[in-house]
Structures are given as structure tokens and as C-alpha cells.
Amino acid sequence: MALDPTDWGGRPEERELITRLHQTKEGVPKNGMIIDAAAPIDHVVDEIIRQTEKNHESY
């Protein structure tokens, strides 16, 4: 939850929106990559590279 109620996500309707977007994946481009950015940075970078190379091979 936001520490300052004027920060985005501080209002209940903003939290409800982000919860819905996470659950439905609404707004995620069809060719977008879903990557766990909470992982250590080296894992995030490796996953971006892995997925990019995988997508490049399919062209």
C-alpha cells in the first residue's frame, strides 16, 4: 500500500484496478514478455536475453 495517500495506488479504486490488471493480464501486449522483476537482477537480465534470443530464432 502507498505510504502517502496521494501516491498512485493509495486509493482503493486504484488498488482494485491494478489487482484486476494483474489477474487478467489485460493490457499486456500479445507479443510482450512476462518476467519476474522481483528476482535478482542477474536472473532478470538473463531471462530477458533468453526470451529475446528465443523470439529472434522464430523469425
C-alpha positions, 0 to 999 in steps of 0.5 A: 500500500502507498505510504502517502495517500496521494501516491498512485495506488493509495486509493482503493479504486486504484488498488482494485484496478491494478489487482484486476490488471494483474489477474487478467493480464489485460493490457499486456501486449500479445507479443510482450514478455512476462518476467519476474522483476522481483528476482535478482537482477542477474536472473532478470537480465538473463531471462530477458536475453533468453526470451529475446534470443528465443523470439529472434530464432522464430523469425 
